[in-house]
Every structure is written in structure tokens, then in C-alpha cells.
Amino acid sequence: MRRLLPIVEGHGEIPAVPILIRNILAAHGIHDVLALPARRHGEYPSIAKKFDNVFLAAIKENAPILWVMDFDSKDHDCPVKEAQKLLARADSLRPGWPIRIAFLVKEYETLFLIDEAATRKAFPDIPAKTSFPQEPEKVRGAKEWISKARPSPGSAYKETVHQAKITAHLDLTLLRTRSADFAHLERAVLELVQAEIPA
């Protein structure tokens, strides 16, 4: 069976990203790929410093690598350029290794602001009169936005509790049309599952 190794930023992505990968593959009729348990290695500024060591450890799984990170950095304004830098470093360490970097602007939970129906399904207490952002990718603090939208005391969004739950209900067709970042992530998954591991 083909395999795919996700590397993620936060604790909530550990269960959520493999669910997203499986749903993407299922949507394309691909059922013979195993999404390995996700490895958490933190946010981009930290990864930029320790990338080489993390990458060399990850390739020991002998699987293509999908690296998913938030991109809300004031020090870097172009996720494409930053991804290219990491990919160049990977290629210098292990030429030809199948790896893709999927940055999500500004954070993973931005997908939840895009897909209002999935978020409301998980949180039916969000008032019907609440308007979701028209430009979700410009919202800094999607987690906080969701928490504030819930009126009940003590009902804050918690990534380790809610992220995988909402991810399971995401409308991939909607995300594909409204989020260039998601469309890129989806293409990355589909490319990686067809990739060959270099000898």
C-alpha cells in the first residue's frame, strides 16, 4: 500500500490533517493510500531553523512528505517563496525526494471560516444572525473568531477537541473554489501519492 507522511504545526492538526488527506483521496476515488500518523514540529519560523534535521528524520519513514503549516508571519510576505526555499533545502539534502509544502493563510482554521455549514454543524449554538467573514483569509485569529461567535460561557474553540471534528465535515468542492491554499494542498496530496521514492 502507498503511504504518505503528514508533518503538521499544532496538536489539533495531528488528527485533523490525516482526516483531510483521506477525504481528499476518497473524493478522487483513491483508497489504497495510508496516511501515516502525523508528526508535529511547530510553526514556520521554528521550522525554518531546524528544517534540515526534521526533514532527514522524516525521510526514514520512506514515504512522500506533506508538510502543512499556517502562514501568518509578519517577517515573510510570500508563502510561495518561503515554500520554494524549504523545497530547495530538501532537494540539496536528498535530491528528488517527494515533498510538498502546503501553507494555509492565515491558519488551518481559516478553512472553517470559509465553510460556514461545516462549522455550524459542529457548533449549532452559533446564532443564525452571525455573519461569517466575506474574506476569511484576511482574518487574523480564526480560532478566536470562532470562540467569540459562540455565545455560551466556557464554549471556546479548542483545536484538540474541535479541529478534527469540523475537518471531517468540510465541503472540499467549496474549499477548492474559494481557497487557493486548499486547492494547492489538494494538488500536493494527489501529486505525492503518485510519486516514486528515489532509490
C-alpha positions in Angstrom: 0.0 0.0 0.0 1.2 3.5 -0.8 1.9 5.7 2.1 2.0 9.5 2.9 3.6 11.2 5.8 2.0 14.4 7.1 4.0 16.9 9.1 2.0 19.5 10.9 2.2 22.5 13.1 -0.2 22.1 16.1 -1.7 19.5 18.3 -5.1 19.8 16.6 -3.6 19.0 13.2 -2.3 15.7 14.4 -5.7 14.0 14.0 -7.2 16.6 11.6 -4.7 16.5 8.7 -4.9 12.7 8.2 -8.7 13.0 8.1 -8.4 15.8 5.4 -5.9 13.7 3.4 -8.2 10.7 3.5 -11.2 12.7 2.4 -9.3 14.3 -0.4 -8.2 10.9 -1.7 -11.7 9.4 -1.3 -13.1 12.3 -3.3 -10.8 11.2 -6.1 -11.6 7.5 -5.8 -8.2 6.7 -4.2 -8.5 4.2 -1.4 -5.1 2.4 -1.4 -3.0 5.1 0.4 -2.2 5.0 4.1 -1.9 8.4 5.8 0.7 7.8 8.4 0.4 9.3 11.9 1.1 13.0 11.6 4.3 14.4 13.1 4.1 17.7 14.9 7.1 20.0 14.5 5.8 23.5 15.2 5.3 26.8 13.4 7.1 28.1 10.3 9.7 30.4 12.0 10.9 27.4 14.1 10.8 25.0 11.1 12.9 27.4 9.1 15.7 27.0 11.6 15.5 23.2 12.1 14.2 22.1 8.7 17.2 20.1 7.7 17.2 17.8 10.8 13.4 17.3 10.7 13.5 16.5 7.0 16.3 14.0 7.3 14.5 12.3 10.2 11.2 12.2 8.3 12.6 10.5 5.2 13.4 7.5 7.3 9.7 6.6 7.0 10.4 6.0 3.3 7.3 7.9 2.3 6.4 11.1 0.4 6.0 14.1 2.8 3.2 16.6 3.0 4.2 19.5 5.3 1.2 21.6 6.4 1.8 24.9 8.2 0.0 28.1 9.0 1.3 31.2 7.3 0.7 34.3 9.4 4.2 35.6 9.5 4.9 39.4 9.6 8.5 38.7 8.7 7.6 36.8 5.4 5.1 38.0 2.9 5.1 35.4 0.2 4.3 31.8 1.1 5.3 30.6 -2.4 8.8 31.9 -2.0 9.2 30.5 1.5 8.0 27.1 0.4 10.5 27.2 -2.5 13.3 27.9 -0.1 12.4 24.8 2.0 12.0 22.6 -1.0 15.4 23.7 -2.3 16.9 22.7 1.0 15.2 19.4 0.9 16.5 18.7 -2.6 20.0 19.6 -1.6 19.8 17.1 1.2 18.1 14.3 -0.6 17.6 15.0 -4.3 14.3 14.0 -5.8 12.6 13.2 -2.6 8.8 13.7 -3.0 7.9 16.6 -0.6 5.3 19.4 -0.8 4.9 22.4 1.5 1.3 23.5 2.0 0.9 26.8 3.7 -2.5 27.9 4.9 -3.2 31.6 5.1 -3.6 32.7 7.8 -4.2 29.4 9.7 -5.8 26.0 9.4 -9.0 27.2 11.0 -9.4 29.7 8.1 -10.9 26.7 6.3 -13.6 26.7 8.9 -14.5 30.3 8.3 -14.7 29.5 4.5 -17.1 26.5 5.1 -19.8 28.1 7.3 -22.0 25.0 7.0 -19.4 22.6 8.4 -18.6 25.0 11.3 -22.2 25.5 12.2 -22.8 21.7 12.1 -20.1 21.3 14.8 -21.3 24.4 16.6 -25.1 24.7 16.3 -25.0 27.3 19.1 -23.6 30.0 16.8 -26.5 32.4 16.3 -28.2 32.3 12.9 -27.7 36.1 12.7 -23.9 35.8 12.9 -22.3 36.7 9.6 -19.2 34.8 8.7 -16.3 36.8 7.2 -16.6 37.6 3.5 -12.8 37.3 3.2 -11.7 34.6 5.6 -8.1 34.6 4.6 -7.7 38.2 5.8 -8.9 37.3 9.3 -6.0 37.2 11.8 -7.2 34.8 14.6 -9.7 32.4 13.1 -9.7 30.4 16.3 -10.6 33.5 18.3 -13.3 34.4 15.8 -15.0 31.1 16.2 -14.8 31.3 20.0 -16.3 34.7 20.1 -19.1 33.6 17.7 -20.2 31.0 20.3 -22.4 32.7 23.0 -22.3 30.1 25.7 -19.8 30.7 28.6 -16.9 28.3 28.5 -17.6 27.3 24.9 -14.3 28.5 23.4 -13.0 26.7 20.3 -10.3 24.2 21.3 -8.2 22.8 18.5 -7.5 19.4 20.2 -11.3 18.9 20.7 -12.8 20.5 17.6 -10.4 20.6 14.8 -10.7 17.1 13.6 -14.5 17.1 14.1 -15.0 20.1 11.8 -12.5 18.8 9.3 -14.5 15.6 8.9 -17.4 17.7 7.6 -15.6 20.1 5.3 -17.0 20.6 1.8 -14.0 20.0 -0.4 -15.7 21.4 -3.5 -16.5 24.6 -1.7 -12.9 24.9 -0.4 -11.4 24.2 -3.8 -13.3 27.1 -5.3 -12.8 29.6 -2.5 -9.3 28.9 -1.2 -6.2 28.8 -3.4 -4.4 27.4 -0.4 -6.7 24.4 -0.1 -6.6 23.8 -3.9 -2.8 23.8 -3.6 -2.9 21.4 -0.7 -5.2 19.1 -2.6 -2.9 19.1 -5.7 0.0 18.3 -3.4 -1.7 15.3 -1.9 -2.6 14.0 -5.4 0.9 14.5 -6.7 2.6 12.9 -3.7 0.5 9.7 -3.8 1.7 9.2 -7.4 5.4 10.0 -6.6 8.2 7.5 -6.5 10.7 7.3 -3.7 14.2 7.7 -5.2 16.5 4.7 -4.9 
